[in-house]
């Protein structure tokens, strides 16, 4: 079941709510959820691409990896202060005066 509202096409999803159906330049119709599953990205990322582009090459472009697992600027904050004897640190004593 589809409907058109304010110039946008919507389709009834499995959950019973209306989901916007985007039309690409080559005639394919896709939802943001379908695109996110296909590309392995978030629904927000897929919806942003579908709102910005209609060219299938730009919409289906691979997603950049934004993980910071091996980031050299990542700082280990667990060793900043001793959790058991923090009050013995001379700088803490100065700060608490």
Residue, then its C-alpha position, 0 to 999 in steps of 0.5 A: x500500500x502506498x500513498x503520496x503526501x506533499x509530493x513524497x511517496x510513502x509505503x506501509x512498512x512491516x511495523x504498520x507505520x508509513x516510511x518514505x520511499x525514495x526514487x533514484x535517477x535510474x527508477x529504483x525505489x528504496x527506503x532508508x532502512x533498506x539502504x542502511x541494511x544494504x550498505x552497512x551504515x546507520x539509518x540516519x546516514x542512509x536518510x541523509x544520502x537519500x535526501x541529498x542525492x538521487x544519483x545511484x552512484x553517489x547514494x551507494x558510495x561506500x561509507x568511510x570507516x569512522x571508528x577510532x580504534x587505532x587513533x594515535x590521539x586517543x588518550x588513556x585516562x585510566x592512568x591519570x590518577x590513582x583511584x585509591x590514593x588520590x588524596x596523597x597526590x601533592x597537587x590534589x593537596x594544593x588544589x583542596x587548600 
